[in-house]
Amino acid sequence: MKNLTKVFIKLLFVVILPILITISVVYLLKDGSAFNGGVVSWVLPILVLIITYMNAFFYMGWMSKTNILPKITVDVLPVIGLAIAYDKNPMKWIIILPFLTIEFKTKQKDKL
């Protein structure tokens, strides 16, 4: 549960907030009404955008060991077929396509 909370926090601050702030600032500045209100009405959104990206880089570096996505490996093999497989011991999903295998591996803690 603790790892899920870390993944959610990293996803929020590194991916979701920068995208939402960028879309909001572009929409605000594209409208043109921000330039009629003076310097503050267009400088302030740009400063918020810069601070949001600085915050995203901080969280990306601070939470570098927290993985949002699983490790993905793609191999070209002489295989013909379609399948989806699950391997329990090293927890991974395998998708087999013609001449291609895709593995999604999750990091699993050692159980003692």
Secondary structure as GFF3:
##gff-version 3
##sequence-region A 1 112
A	DSSP	alpha_helix	2	11	.	.	.	ID=ss1
A	DSSP	pi_helix	12	16	.	.	.	ID=ss2
A	DSSP	alpha_helix	17	31	.	.	.	ID=ss3
A	DSSP	three_ten_helix	33	37	.	.	.	ID=ss4
A	DSSP	alpha_helix	40	62	.	.	.	ID=ss5
A	DSSP	beta_strand	71	75	.	.	.	ID=ss6
A	DSSP	beta_strand	83	87	.	.	.	ID=ss7
A	DSSP	beta_strand	92	97	.	.	.	ID=ss8
A	DSSP	beta_strand	100	105	.	.	.	ID=ss9
###
